[in-house]
Amino acid sequence: MNPARNAKVNGGQRWNRTTDTGIFNPLCYRPVPSTLNSLWLGPSFGTIQNLAPTRMRAMASALMLFILNIIGLGLGPFLVGVLSDLLSGTFGIDSLRYAILIATVAYFWAGAHFVMAGKTIRQDLEAAQRAADAA
């Protein structure tokens, strides 16, 4: 790699080319949404482990991972692509942008379900504890 090609000298300072082309800014801001996008996983798996009977904990986690992968990683991108194709007549080359924007509604739908589940989580955990103590 040629350092002179990847950096330029400007007033005695060396600057990375990514700073000049504007690629640096998206790379700096990407970790924040990525972290926020994954924050729900820990509490979800913890809740599943606390609610499932001892003998079913591995199956409960496996079922959740299966559903996440089939729906989230399999069906989600496919549906965004279909929506992008449907919107291409209206929005042209920006159809993928609007399809992804529309798909973010799923986050609000999921958040509403987390809020609803949070209202009864204490009772659910107590019931699971009573069932475990009775067994």
DSSP file (Angstrom, degrees, kcal/mol; ACC not computed):
  #  RESIDUE AA STRUCTURE BP1 BP2  ACC     N-H-->O    O-->H-N    N-H-->O    O-->H-N    TCO  KAPPA ALPHA  PHI   PSI    X-CA   Y-CA   Z-CA
    1    1 A M              0   0    0      0, 0.0     3,-0.1     0, 0.0     0, 0.0   0.000 360.0 360.0 360.0 133.4    0.0    0.0    0.0
    2    2 A N    >>  -     0   0    0      1,-0.2     4,-1.5     2,-0.0     3,-0.7  -0.782 360.0-160.2 -90.1 112.2    1.4    3.4   -1.0
    3    3 A P  H 3> S+     0   0    0      0, 0.0     4,-1.3     0, 0.0    -1,-0.2   0.841  91.7  57.9 -62.9 -32.2    1.1    5.8    2.0
    4    4 A A  H 34 S+     0   0    0      1,-0.2     5,-0.1     2,-0.2    -2,-0.0   0.825 106.7  49.2 -66.8 -29.0    1.4    8.8   -0.3
    5    5 A R  H <4 S+     0   0    0     -3,-0.7    -1,-0.2     1,-0.2     3,-0.0   0.836 113.6  45.0 -77.5 -32.7   -1.7    7.6   -2.2
    6    6 A N  H  < S+     0   0    0     -4,-1.5    11,-1.7    10,-0.0     2,-0.3   0.581 120.1  34.6 -89.2 -10.3   -3.8    7.0    0.9
    7    7 A A  E  <  -A   16   0A   0     -4,-1.3     2,-0.4     9,-0.2     9,-0.2  -0.961  66.7-148.9-139.5 156.5   -2.9   10.3    2.6
    8    8 A K  E     -A   15   0A   0      7,-1.1     7,-1.4    -2,-0.3     2,-0.6  -0.938  19.7-123.1-125.7 152.8   -2.2   13.8    1.5
    9    9 A V  E     +A   14   0A   0     -2,-0.4     2,-0.4     5,-0.2     5,-0.2  -0.836  33.6 170.6 -97.0 124.3    0.0   16.4    3.1
   10   10 A N  E >  S-A   13   0A   0      3,-2.5     3,-1.4    -2,-0.6    -2,-0.0  -0.886  73.2 -24.8-138.0 102.1   -1.8   19.6    4.0
   11   11 A G  T 3  S-     0   0    0     -2,-0.4     3,-0.1     1,-0.3    -2,-0.0   0.833 125.3 -51.7  64.9  32.3    0.1   22.2    6.0
   12   12 A G  T 3  S+     0   0    0      1,-0.3     2,-0.3     0, 0.0    -1,-0.3   0.388 117.5 110.5  86.4  -4.5    2.3   19.5    7.5
   13   13 A Q  E <   -A   10   0A   0     -3,-1.4    -3,-2.5     2,-0.0     2,-0.5  -0.801  60.7-138.4-105.8 147.6   -0.7   17.3    8.6
   14   14 A R  E     -A    9   0A   0     -2,-0.3     2,-0.4    -5,-0.2    -5,-0.2  -0.887  19.2-166.8-103.8 131.8   -1.6   14.0    7.1
   15   15 A W  E     -A    8   0A   0     -7,-1.4    -7,-1.1    -2,-0.5     2,-0.2  -0.933  23.0-117.8-118.7 140.5   -5.3   13.3    6.4
   16   16 A N  E >>  -A    7   0A   0     -2,-0.4     3,-1.1    -9,-0.2     4,-0.9  -0.512  23.0-126.4 -72.3 142.9   -6.8    9.9    5.6
   17   17 A R  H 3> S+     0   0    0    -11,-1.7     4,-1.9     1,-0.3     3,-0.3   0.808 106.9  65.9 -62.2 -29.6   -8.5    9.9    2.2
   18   18 A T  H 3>>S+     0   0    0      1,-0.2     6,-1.7     2,-0.2     5,-1.0   0.825  96.8  56.0 -64.5 -28.5  -11.8    8.6    3.8
   19   19 A T  H <45S+     0   0    0     -3,-1.1    -1,-0.2     1,-0.2     3,-0.2   0.878 108.7  47.3 -67.2 -37.1  -12.1   12.0    5.6
   20   20 A D  H  <5S+     0   0    0     -4,-0.9    -2,-0.2    -3,-0.3    -1,-0.2   0.848 113.0  46.8 -73.2 -34.1  -11.9   13.8    2.3
   21   21 A T  H  <5S-     0   0    0     -4,-1.9    -1,-0.2     1,-0.0    -2,-0.2   0.560 109.3-116.3 -89.3  -7.1  -14.4   11.6    0.5
   22   22 A G  T  <5S+     0   0    0     -4,-0.9    -3,-0.2    -3,-0.2     3,-0.1   0.549  84.8 114.9  87.4   6.0  -17.0   11.7    3.2
   23   23 A I     >< +     0   0    0     -5,-1.0     4,-1.4    -6,-0.2    -4,-0.2   0.765  65.0  69.2 -77.4 -24.9  -16.9    7.9    3.9
   24   24 A F  H  > S+     0   0    0     -6,-1.7     4,-1.8     1,-0.2    -1,-0.2   0.891  90.9  58.5 -62.2 -42.9  -15.6    8.5    7.4
   25   25 A N  H  > S+     0   0    0     -7,-0.3     4,-1.8     1,-0.2     3,-0.3   0.925 105.9  45.7 -60.2 -50.4  -18.8   10.0    8.8
   26   26 A P  H  > S+     0   0    0      0, 0.0     4,-1.1     0, 0.0    -1,-0.2   0.877 112.0  53.7 -61.7 -33.9  -21.1    7.0    8.1
   27   27 A L  H  < S+     0   0    0     -4,-1.4    -2,-0.2     1,-0.2    -3,-0.1   0.833 108.6  49.7 -68.2 -30.7  -18.4    4.7    9.5
   28   28 A C  H  < S+     0   0    0     -4,-1.8     4,-0.3    -3,-0.3    -1,-0.2   0.864 114.7  42.5 -73.8 -36.0  -18.2    6.7   12.7
   29   29 A Y  H  < S+     0   0    0     -4,-1.8     3,-0.5     1,-0.2    -2,-0.2   0.573  93.9  82.5 -89.9  -9.5  -22.0    6.8   13.3
   30   30 A R  S  X S+     0   0    0     -4,-1.1     4,-1.8     1,-0.2     5,-0.2   0.843  80.9  61.5 -67.5 -36.4  -22.7    3.1   12.4
   31   31 A P  H  > S+     0   0    0      0, 0.0     4,-2.3     0, 0.0    -1,-0.2   0.844  97.9  59.0 -62.1 -31.8  -21.8    1.6   15.7
   32   32 A V  H  > S+     0   0    0     -3,-0.5     4,-2.5    -4,-0.3     5,-0.2   0.968 110.0  38.7 -65.3 -53.7  -24.5    3.5   17.6
   33   33 A P  H  > S+     0   0    0      0, 0.0     4,-2.2     0, 0.0    -1,-0.2   0.867 115.1  55.3 -65.4 -32.0  -27.5    2.2   15.6
   34   34 A S  H  X S+     0   0    0     -4,-1.8     4,-0.8     2,-0.2    -2,-0.2   0.915 110.7  44.8 -64.4 -41.5  -26.0   -1.3   15.5
   35   35 A T  H >X S+     0   0    0     -4,-2.3     3,-0.9     1,-0.2     4,-0.6   0.935 114.3  47.9 -66.9 -46.2  -25.7   -1.4   19.3
   36   36 A L  H >< S+     0   0    0     -4,-2.5     3,-0.7     1,-0.2     4,-0.3   0.838 106.1  59.6 -63.9 -31.9  -29.2    0.0   19.8
   37   37 A N  H 3< S+     0   0    0     -4,-2.2    -1,-0.2     1,-0.2     3,-0.2   0.752 111.1  40.7 -67.5 -24.0  -30.5   -2.6   17.3
   38   38 A S  H XX S+     0   0    0     -3,-0.9     3,-1.3    -4,-0.8     4,-0.5   0.408  84.5  97.0-106.1   1.0  -29.2   -5.5   19.4
   39   39 A L  T << S+     0   0    0     -3,-0.7     3,-0.3    -4,-0.6    -1,-0.1   0.761  78.2  60.0 -64.7 -24.8  -30.1   -4.2   22.9
   40   40 A W  T 3> S+     0   0    0     -4,-0.3     4,-1.8    -3,-0.2    -1,-0.3   0.689  87.4  76.1 -77.7 -18.1  -33.3   -6.2   23.1
   41   41 A L  H <> S+     0   0    0     -3,-1.3     4,-2.6     2,-0.2     5,-0.3   0.925  91.9  49.7 -63.6 -47.4  -31.6   -9.6   22.6
   42   42 A G  H  X S+     0   0    0     -4,-0.5     4,-2.5    -3,-0.3     5,-0.2   0.952 113.9  42.9 -59.8 -53.9  -30.2  -10.0   26.1
   43   43 A P  H  > S+     0   0    0      0, 0.0     4,-2.4     0, 0.0    -1,-0.2   0.863 114.0  53.6 -61.6 -33.6  -33.4   -9.2   28.1
   44   44 A S  H  X S+     0   0    0     -4,-1.8     4,-2.3     2,-0.2    -2,-0.2   0.949 111.9  42.2 -66.7 -47.9  -35.4  -11.3   25.7
   45   45 A F  H  X S+     0   0    0     -4,-2.6     4,-2.3     1,-0.2    -1,-0.2   0.874 114.4  52.8 -67.3 -35.3  -33.3  -14.4   26.1
   46   46 A G  H  X S+     0   0    0     -4,-2.5     4,-1.9    -5,-0.3    -1,-0.2   0.911 109.9  47.9 -63.9 -41.9  -33.1  -13.8   29.8
   47   47 A T  H  X S+     0   0    0     -4,-2.4     4,-2.2     2,-0.2     5,-0.2   0.906 110.5  51.6 -65.5 -41.4  -36.8  -13.6   30.1
   48   48 A I  H  X S+     0   0    0     -4,-2.3     4,-2.3     1,-0.2    -1,-0.2   0.915 110.0  49.8 -61.0 -42.3  -37.2  -16.8   28.0
   49   49 A Q  H  < S+     0   0    0     -4,-2.3    -1,-0.2     1,-0.2    -2,-0.2   0.857 113.6  46.0 -65.5 -34.3  -34.8  -18.6   30.4
   50   50 A N  H  < S+     0   0    0     -4,-1.9    -1,-0.2     1,-0.2    -2,-0.2   0.803 116.9  43.0 -78.5 -29.2  -36.7  -17.4   33.4
   51   51 A L  H  < S+     0   0    0     -4,-2.2    -2,-0.2    -5,-0.1    -3,-0.2   0.797  98.3  81.8 -87.4 -29.9  -40.2  -18.2   32.1
   52   52 A A  S  < S-     0   0    0     -4,-2.3     5,-0.1    -5,-0.2    76,-0.0  -0.497  88.9-105.6 -78.7 143.8  -39.4  -21.6   30.6
   53   53 A P    >>  -     0   0    0      0, 0.0     3,-1.6     0, 0.0     4,-0.6  -0.287  38.5-104.1 -60.6 156.1  -39.4  -24.7   32.8
   54   54 A T  G >4 S+     0   0    0      1,-0.3     3,-0.9     2,-0.2     4,-0.3   0.862 120.1  49.3 -53.7 -43.2  -35.9  -26.0   33.4
   55   55 A R  G 34 S+     0   0    0      1,-0.2    -1,-0.3     2,-0.1     4,-0.2   0.655 113.7  47.1 -73.8 -13.6  -36.2  -28.9   31.0
   56   56 A M  G <> S+     0   0    0     -3,-1.6     4,-2.6     1,-0.1    -1,-0.2   0.358  80.2  98.2-109.1   5.2  -37.5  -26.7   28.2
   57   57 A R  H <X S+     0   0    0     -3,-0.9     4,-2.3    -4,-0.6     5,-0.2   0.908  85.4  47.0 -64.1 -43.5  -35.0  -23.8   28.4
   58   58 A A  H  > S+     0   0    0     -4,-0.3     4,-2.5     1,-0.2    -1,-0.2   0.914 114.4  47.9 -64.7 -41.4  -32.8  -25.0   25.6
   59   59 A M  H  > S+     0   0    0     -4,-0.2     4,-2.6     2,-0.2    -2,-0.2   0.889 110.2  52.2 -66.6 -38.5  -35.8  -25.7   23.4
   60   60 A A  H  X S+     0   0    0     -4,-2.6     4,-2.1     2,-0.2    -2,-0.2   0.920 112.8  44.4 -64.0 -43.4  -37.3  -22.3   24.1
   61   61 A S  H  X S+     0   0    0     -4,-2.3     4,-2.5     2,-0.2    -2,-0.2   0.903 113.5  50.6 -67.4 -40.3  -34.0  -20.5   23.2
   62   62 A A  H  X S+     0   0    0     -4,-2.5     4,-2.4    -5,-0.2    -2,-0.2   0.900 110.0  50.5 -63.8 -40.1  -33.7  -22.7   20.1
   63   63 A L  H  X S+     0   0    0     -4,-2.6     4,-2.5     2,-0.2    -1,-0.2   0.909 110.7  48.9 -64.4 -41.8  -37.2  -21.9   19.0
   64   64 A M  H  X S+     0   0    0     -4,-2.1     4,-2.8     2,-0.2    -2,-0.2   0.930 112.3  47.9 -64.2 -44.0  -36.6  -18.2   19.5
   65   65 A L  H  X S+     0   0    0     -4,-2.5     4,-2.4     2,-0.2    -2,-0.2   0.889 111.4  51.5 -63.1 -38.8  -33.4  -18.3   17.4
   66   66 A F  H  X S+     0   0    0     -4,-2.4     4,-2.7     2,-0.2     5,-0.3   0.940 112.5  44.8 -62.5 -47.4  -35.2  -20.3   14.7
   67   67 A I  H  X>S+     0   0    0     -4,-2.5     4,-2.7     1,-0.2     5,-0.7   0.914 112.9  51.6 -64.5 -42.7  -38.0  -17.8   14.5
   68   68 A L  I  X>S+     0   0    0     -4,-2.8     4,-1.4     1,-0.2     5,-1.0   0.913 114.6  42.9 -59.5 -42.9  -35.6  -14.8   14.5
   69   69 A N  I  X>S+     0   0    0     -4,-2.4     5,-0.8     3,-0.2     4,-0.6   0.900 117.5  44.1 -73.9 -40.2  -33.5  -16.3   11.7
   70   70 A I  I  <>S+     0   0    0     -4,-2.7     5,-2.2    -5,-0.2     4,-0.3   0.954 128.4  26.5 -69.2 -48.9  -36.5  -17.4    9.5
   71   71 A I  I  <>S+     0   0    0     -4,-2.7     5,-2.4    -5,-0.3    -3,-0.2   0.957 129.5  38.3 -79.8 -51.9  -38.5  -14.3    9.9
   72   72 A G  I  <<S+     0   0    0     -4,-1.4    -3,-0.2    -5,-0.7    -2,-0.1   0.917 131.5  23.2 -69.7 -45.3  -35.9  -11.7   10.6
   73   73 A L  I  <<S+     0   0    0     -5,-1.0    -3,-0.2    -4,-0.6    -1,-0.2   0.692 133.9  33.5 -97.3 -19.7  -33.1  -12.8    8.3
   74   74 A G  I  ><S+     0   0    0     -5,-0.8     4,-0.9    -4,-0.3    -3,-0.2   0.887 127.5  26.7 -99.0 -58.0  -35.1  -14.8    5.8
   75   75 A L  I  ><S+     0   0    0     -5,-2.2     4,-2.8     2,-0.2     5,-0.2   0.854 113.4  63.7 -78.8 -35.8  -38.5  -13.2    5.3
   76   76 A G  H  ><S+     0   0    0     -5,-2.4     4,-2.2     1,-0.2     5,-0.2   0.948 106.4  39.9 -58.0 -57.2  -37.6   -9.6    6.2
   77   77 A P  H  > S+     0   0    0      0, 0.0     4,-2.2     0, 0.0    -1,-0.2   0.866 115.2  54.5 -62.0 -34.6  -35.1   -8.8    3.4
   78   78 A F  H  X S+     0   0    0     -4,-0.9     4,-2.4     2,-0.2    -2,-0.2   0.940 109.6  46.2 -62.7 -46.1  -37.3  -10.7    1.0
   79   79 A L  H  X S+     0   0    0     -4,-2.8     4,-2.7     1,-0.2    -1,-0.2   0.864 110.5  53.1 -67.0 -35.1  -40.4   -8.6    1.9
   80   80 A V  H  X S+     0   0    0     -4,-2.2     4,-2.4    -5,-0.2    -1,-0.2   0.904 110.2  49.0 -64.2 -39.7  -38.3   -5.4    1.7
   81   81 A G  H  X S+     0   0    0     -4,-2.2     4,-2.3     2,-0.2    -2,-0.2   0.907 111.5  48.2 -64.8 -42.3  -37.2   -6.4   -1.8
   82   82 A V  H  X S+     0   0    0     -4,-2.4     4,-2.3     2,-0.2    -2,-0.2   0.927 112.7  48.7 -63.3 -44.2  -40.8   -7.2   -2.9
   83   83 A L  H  X S+     0   0    0     -4,-2.7     4,-2.1     1,-0.2    -2,-0.2   0.891 109.7  52.8 -62.9 -38.8  -41.9   -3.8   -1.5
   84   84 A S  H  X S+     0   0    0     -4,-2.4     4,-0.8     1,-0.2    -1,-0.2   0.907 109.0  49.2 -62.3 -41.6  -39.1   -2.1   -3.3
   85   85 A D  H >< S+     0   0    0     -4,-2.3     3,-0.5     1,-0.2     4,-0.4   0.897 111.0  50.0 -64.1 -39.2  -40.2   -3.7   -6.5
   86   86 A L  H 3< S+     0   0    0     -4,-2.3     3,-0.5     1,-0.2     4,-0.3   0.851 114.0  45.1 -67.1 -33.5  -43.8   -2.6   -5.9
   87   87 A L  H >X S+     0   0    0     -4,-2.1     4,-3.1     1,-0.2     3,-0.7   0.546  88.3  89.4 -86.4  -7.3  -42.7    1.0   -5.2
   88   88 A S  H <X S+     0   0    0     -4,-0.8     4,-1.4    -3,-0.5    -1,-0.2   0.811  82.7  56.8 -64.9 -29.0  -40.3    1.2   -8.2
   89   89 A G  H 34 S+     0   0    0     -3,-0.5    -1,-0.3    -4,-0.4    -2,-0.1   0.853 117.8  33.3 -67.7 -32.7  -43.0    2.5  -10.5
   90   90 A T  H <4 S+     0   0    0     -3,-0.7    -2,-0.2    -4,-0.3    -1,-0.1   0.892 133.4  24.1 -88.0 -45.6  -43.7    5.4   -8.1
   91   91 A F  H >< S-     0   0    0     -4,-3.1     3,-1.7     1,-0.2    -3,-0.2   0.505  83.3-162.5-106.1  -6.3  -40.3    6.2   -6.7
   92   92 A G  G >< S+     0   0    0     -4,-1.4     3,-1.6    -5,-0.5    -1,-0.2  -0.378  74.5   1.2  63.7-128.7  -37.9    4.8   -9.3
   93   93 A I  G 3  S+     0   0    0      1,-0.3     3,-0.4     2,-0.1    -1,-0.3   0.648 130.6  62.2 -71.4 -13.3  -34.3    4.4   -8.1
   94   94 A D  G <> S+     0   0    0     -3,-1.7     4,-1.9     1,-0.2    -1,-0.3   0.343  72.9 100.8 -89.6   6.8  -35.3    5.6   -4.6
   95   95 A S  H <> S+     0   0    0     -3,-1.6     4,-2.2     1,-0.2    -1,-0.2   0.865  78.7  52.4 -63.6 -36.2  -37.8    2.7   -4.1
   96   96 A L  H  > S+     0   0    0     -3,-0.4     4,-2.5     2,-0.2    -1,-0.2   0.899 106.8  54.1 -65.7 -39.0  -35.4    0.7   -1.9
   97   97 A R  H  > S+     0   0    0     -4,-0.2     4,-1.9     1,-0.2    -2,-0.2   0.930 112.6  42.5 -59.0 -46.3  -34.9    3.7    0.3
   98   98 A Y  H  X S+     0   0    0     -4,-1.9     4,-2.5     2,-0.2    -1,-0.2   0.828 111.0  55.7 -73.0 -31.1  -38.7    4.0    0.9
   99   99 A A  H  X S+     0   0    0     -4,-2.2     4,-2.0     2,-0.2    -2,-0.2   0.917 110.1  45.8 -65.1 -42.7  -39.1    0.2    1.3
  100  100 A I  H  X S+     0   0    0     -4,-2.5     4,-1.0     2,-0.2    -2,-0.2   0.898 112.0  52.1 -66.3 -39.5  -36.6    0.2    4.1
  101  101 A L  H >< S+     0   0    0     -4,-1.9     3,-0.6    -5,-0.2     4,-0.2   0.911 110.8  47.0 -62.6 -42.8  -38.2    3.2    5.6
  102  102 A I  H >< S+     0   0    0     -4,-2.5     3,-1.7     1,-0.2     4,-0.2   0.871 106.2  59.7 -66.1 -36.3  -41.6    1.5    5.6
  103  103 A A  H >< S+     0   0    0     -4,-2.0     3,-1.7     1,-0.3     4,-0.3   0.731  87.7  74.0 -66.4 -21.4  -40.1   -1.6    7.0
  104  104 A T  T XX S+     0   0    0     -4,-1.0     3,-1.2    -3,-0.6     4,-0.9   0.672  76.1  79.5 -67.4 -13.6  -39.0    0.3   10.1
  105  105 A V  H <> S+     0   0    0     -3,-1.7     4,-2.1     1,-0.3     3,-0.3   0.826  80.7  68.0 -58.9 -29.9  -42.6    0.3   11.2
  106  106 A A  H <> S+     0   0    0     -3,-1.7     4,-2.6     1,-0.2    -1,-0.3   0.830  93.2  57.7 -59.8 -31.9  -41.9   -3.3   12.3
  107  107 A Y  H <> S+     0   0    0     -3,-1.2     4,-2.5    -4,-0.3    -1,-0.2   0.906 107.4  46.0 -65.7 -40.7  -39.7   -1.8   15.1
  108  108 A F  H  X S+     0   0    0     -4,-0.9     4,-2.1    -3,-0.3    -2,-0.2   0.880 112.5  51.2 -68.8 -37.0  -42.6    0.2   16.4
  109  109 A W  H  X S+     0   0    0     -4,-2.1     4,-1.7     2,-0.2    -2,-0.2   0.928 112.8  45.5 -63.4 -45.9  -44.9   -2.8   16.2
  110  110 A A  H  X S+     0   0    0     -4,-2.6     4,-2.1     1,-0.2    -2,-0.2   0.897 111.0  53.4 -64.8 -40.5  -42.3   -4.9   18.1
  111  111 A G  H  X S+     0   0    0     -4,-2.5     4,-2.2     1,-0.2    -1,-0.2   0.882 105.8  53.4 -62.2 -38.3  -41.8   -2.2   20.7
  112  112 A A  H  X S+     0   0    0     -4,-2.1     4,-2.3     1,-0.2    -1,-0.2   0.893 108.9  49.5 -63.2 -39.2  -45.5   -2.0   21.3
  113  113 A H  H  X S+     0   0    0     -4,-1.7     4,-2.5     2,-0.2    -2,-0.2   0.861 108.5  52.7 -69.1 -34.7  -45.5   -5.7   22.0
  114  114 A F  H  X S+     0   0    0     -4,-2.1     4,-2.1     2,-0.2    -2,-0.2   0.905 109.8  49.2 -64.7 -40.4  -42.6   -5.4   24.4
  115  115 A V  H  X S+     0   0    0     -4,-2.2     4,-0.9     2,-0.2    -2,-0.2   0.923 112.1  48.1 -64.4 -43.6  -44.5   -2.7   26.3
  116  116 A M  H >X S+     0   0    0     -4,-2.3     3,-0.7     1,-0.2     4,-0.5   0.912 113.4  47.3 -63.5 -41.9  -47.6   -4.9   26.5
  117  117 A A  H >< S+     0   0    0     -4,-2.5     3,-1.0     1,-0.2     4,-0.4   0.848 105.2  60.9 -67.7 -32.8  -45.5   -7.8   27.7
  118  118 A G  H 3< S+     0   0    0     -4,-2.1     3,-0.4     1,-0.2     4,-0.4   0.738  93.1  65.7 -66.1 -22.4  -43.8   -5.6   30.2
  119  119 A K  H << S+     0   0    0     -4,-0.9    -1,-0.2    -3,-0.7    -2,-0.2   0.798 114.3  28.4 -70.4 -27.3  -47.1   -4.9   31.9
  120  120 A T  S <X S+     0   0    0     -3,-1.0     4,-2.4    -4,-0.5    -1,-0.2   0.263  87.7 105.7-115.9  11.1  -47.5   -8.5   33.0
  121  121 A I  H  > S+     0   0    0     -4,-0.4     4,-2.7    -3,-0.4     5,-0.2   0.875  79.0  53.0 -65.2 -37.4  -43.9   -9.7   33.3
  122  122 A R  H  > S+     0   0    0     -4,-0.4     4,-2.3     2,-0.2    -1,-0.2   0.936 111.9  45.1 -62.8 -45.2  -43.8   -9.7   37.1
  123  123 A Q  H  > S+     0   0    0      1,-0.2     4,-2.5     2,-0.2    -2,-0.2   0.900 113.3  51.1 -65.0 -39.2  -46.9  -11.9   37.3
  124  124 A D  H  X S+     0   0    0     -4,-2.4     4,-2.3     2,-0.2    -2,-0.2   0.915 110.9  47.5 -64.4 -42.9  -45.6  -14.2   34.6
  125  125 A L  H  X S+     0   0    0     -4,-2.7     4,-2.2     2,-0.2    -1,-0.2   0.886 112.2  50.0 -66.0 -38.4  -42.2  -14.6   36.4
  126  126 A E  H  X S+     0   0    0     -4,-2.3     4,-2.5    -5,-0.2    -2,-0.2   0.911 111.0  49.0 -65.7 -41.3  -44.0  -15.3   39.7
  127  127 A A  H  X S+     0   0    0     -4,-2.5     4,-2.3     2,-0.2    -2,-0.2   0.896 111.3  49.7 -64.0 -40.0  -46.2  -17.9   38.1
  128  128 A A  H  X S+     0   0    0     -4,-2.3     4,-2.1     2,-0.2    -1,-0.2   0.886 111.1  49.6 -65.5 -38.2  -43.2  -19.5   36.5
  129  129 A Q  H  X S+     0   0    0     -4,-2.2     4,-2.4     2,-0.2    -2,-0.2   0.914 110.7  49.4 -66.6 -42.8  -41.5  -19.6   39.9
  130  130 A R  H  X S+     0   0    0     -4,-2.5     4,-2.0     1,-0.2    -2,-0.2   0.906 111.6  49.3 -62.4 -40.9  -44.5  -21.1   41.6
  131  131 A A  H  X S+     0   0    0     -4,-2.3     4,-1.2     1,-0.2    -1,-0.2   0.886 111.8  48.8 -65.8 -37.9  -44.7  -23.8   38.8
  132  132 A A  H  < S+     0   0    0     -4,-2.1    -2,-0.2     1,-0.2    -1,-0.2   0.879 111.7  49.0 -69.1 -37.0  -41.0  -24.5   39.3
  133  133 A D  H  < S+     0   0    0     -4,-2.4    -2,-0.2     1,-0.2    -1,-0.2   0.853 110.0  51.9 -69.8 -33.9  -41.4  -24.8   43.0
  134  134 A A  H  <        0   0    0     -4,-2.0    -1,-0.2     1,-0.2    -2,-0.2   0.769 360.0 360.0 -73.3 -25.4  -44.3  -27.1   42.7
  135  135 A A     <        0   0    0     -4,-1.2    -1,-0.2    -5,-0.2    -2,-0.2   0.480 360.0 360.0 -79.4 360.0  -42.5  -29.5   40.3
